[in-house]
Amino acid sequence: MGIYFNRVTIIGVGLIGGSLARVIREKSLAGEIYGIGRTEENLQKAKSLGLIDQYFLRATEDMRESDLIILSSPVGTFLQIIKEMGPYLRERAIVTDAGSVKGDLVGKIEEALPGKVNFVGGHPIAGKESSGVQAASGDLFKGAKCILTPTPKTDKWSLDVVKSLWEEAGCEVILMDPHLHDRVFAAVSHLPHVIAYALVNTVARMDFGGADPLSLSGRSFKDLTRIASSPPELWRDICLYNRENILNVIESFERILNIMKEYLEKGNGDGLFKEFGEAKRVKENS
């Protein structure tokens, strides 16, 4: 379906929000793009890059003309933002997000929004080494997946509009139940971040007799811990909002780790080979 918005407001104009603004700009999908954020310096940079036309540090009356509002700030800020912007939202406006937690949060957002304002939960599976609005790219989402999480309350027309937007950005769009989304991403996204942070801290807090192990690390360590450079505020919020699913998957991880620990303690090479071989087969077939 063809889509066009009179005005889009993006809350949180960083890598994801800025890249989506770039897509909207390059494909002429909106008449105006507004940005809202916490720091004027970042918003000024977004404007100088041509990603947004105007910016504000908080929700204002100007939001009444927005057809589409995109939440691209840390998930822990969503409910407060919705409370602040609620009085300024027009009927039939669409609110969507780019957060990596859905579950109960989707229901809370639906309840917090004024009547006749439509919410569509979204999660683009995209990113890169550098962060911030200066790293925004119209190509960021090409070939990526984007998960949309409709509920029985989701307006079908709004769902189709948001689906079309992500397809314009180059995404393969997948529909998924919000709670299933959180179980899946606790395993394939949230746990890896927890492990990366823990691994860096483990090495940093060990005594190596004056040697600096981090400066000596090779590609394997750097690949495993690359995501430990992710913003702590963002991942604190994600972990707290999805803590039960993350705790469950940590327990599963600990069981496998303990199996490998036991094989090491007993010098069981066959057991280690079996575990490593199974993981290699799964990875190669994924």
FIPA-830063 format. One record per residue (C-alpha): residue in three letters; x, y, z. Coordinates in steps of 0.5 Angstrom, whole numbers, plus 500, padded with zeros to 3 digits. Last residue first. Example, Ala and Ser with C-alpha at 12.3 -4.5 7.8 and 13.67 -1.06 7.14 Angstrom:
2
Ser527498514;Ala525491516;
This chain:
286
Ser541456523;Asn544450520;Glu551452521;Lys550454528;Val546448530;Arg552444527;Lys557448531;Ala553447538;Glu552440537;Gly560439536;Phe562443542;Glu557439546;Lys560433543;Phe567435543;Leu567437551;Gly564430553;Asp569426549;Gly574430552;Asn572429559;Gly578432563;Lys574431569;Glu574438571;Leu573440564;Tyr567435563;Glu564438569;Lys565445567;Met562444560;Ile555441564;Asn555447569;Leu555452562;Ile549448560;Arg546448566;Glu548456567;Phe545457560;Ser538454562;Glu538458568;Ile540465564;Val534463560;Asn529463565;Leu532470569;Ile532473562;Asn524471561;Glu523474568;Arg527480567;Asn524483561;Tyr522490563;Leu528490568;Cys533487563;Ile531492557;Asp531498562;Arg538496564;Trp540495557;Leu538502555;Glu541506560;Pro548502559;Pro549504552;Ser552498548;Ser559498548;Ala558491551;Ile556489544;Arg563488542;Thr564483547;Leu564476543;Asp567479537;Lys573482541;Phe574476545;Ser574472539;Arg578477535;Gly584477539;Ser585480546;Leu592483548;Ser590490550;Leu584487554;Pro589482558;Asp593488561;Ala599484565;Gly600486572;Gly600479575;Phe594477571;Asp589479577;Met582478575;Arg577484575;Ala577486568;Val577479565;Thr570478569;Asn567485568;Val568484560;Leu565477561;Ala559480565;Tyr558485560;Ala558480554;Ile554475558;Val548480559;His548482552;Pro548475550;Leu542474554;His538480552;Ser539478544;Val538471542;Ala535468549;Ala531474552;Phe529476545;Val525469544;Arg521470550;Asp520477549;His517476542;Leu513470545;His510475550;Pro508480544;Asp505475539;Met509476533;Leu508479526;Ile514479521;Val516484517;Glu522483512;Cys526490512;Gly528495507;Ala526502510;Glu520502505;Glu518495508;Trp518498515;Leu513503513;Ser509498510;Lys508495516;Val507501520;Val501503515;Asp498496515;Leu498495523;Ser495502523;Trp489499518;Lys488493522;Asp487497529;Thr491493534;Lys486491540;Pro487484539;Thr494485540;Pro499486534;Thr507485535;Leu511487529;Ile518484528;Cys523488523;Lys528483520;Ala534486516;Gly535486509;Lys536494508;Phe535497515;Leu541501516;Asp541503509;Gly538510510;Ser544511515;Ala544514522;Ala551514525;Gln551521526;Val545520530;Gly548516535;Ser551509535;Ser557506532;Glu558498531;Lys552497528;Gly544496529;Ala538492526;Ile533488528;Pro527493528;His522492534;Gly515494533;Gly509495537;Val503498534;Phe499503538;Asn493507535;Val490513538;Lys482513538;Gly482513546;Pro488516549;Leu494512550;Ala496509557;Glu492503556;Glu495501550;Ile502503553;Lys501498559;Gly498492554;Val505493550;Leu509493556;Asp506487558;Gly510483553;Lys514488548;Val521489549;Ser526491544;Gly524498543;Ala523501536;Asp516504537;Thr509506534;Val504511535;Ile499512530;Ala494518530;Arg487516529;Glu485522533;Arg490527535;Leu495527540;Tyr497533544;Pro494531551;Gly497524551;Met504527550;Glu506527557;Lys503520559;Ile506517553;Ile513520555;Gln512517562;Leu510510559;Phe516510554;Thr522512558;Gly524505560;Val524503553;Pro530507552;Ser528512546;Ser526511539;Leu518512540;Ile515513533;Ile509518533;Leu505518526;Asp500523524;Ser503529527;Glu499535527;Arg497535534;Met504534536;Asp505542535;Glu502543542;Thr508540545;Ala512534548;Arg519535551;Leu526538548;Phe523540542;Tyr526539534;Gln524542528;Asp525540520;Ile529533522;Leu534529518;Gly537534515;Leu544533518;Ser544540521;Lys537538524;Ala540531527;Lys546535530;Gln541540533;Leu537535536;Asn544532539;Glu546538542;Glu539540545;Thr539534549;Arg533530552;Gly530529545;Ile524530541;Gly524530533;Tyr520533528;Ile519531521;Glu515534516;Gly511533509;Ala512525510;Leu514519506;Ser519523501;Lys523516500;Glu530520502;Arg526523508;Ile522517511;Val529513510;Arg533518513;Ala528519519;Leu528511520;Ser536512520;Gly535518526;Gly530514530;Ile535508530;Leu542511531;Gly539517535;Val533521534;Gly529519541;Ile522521540;Ile521521532;Thr515526530;Val512525523;Arg508530520;Asn503530514;Phe504522513;Tyr505519506;Ile504511505;Gly502507499;Met500500500;
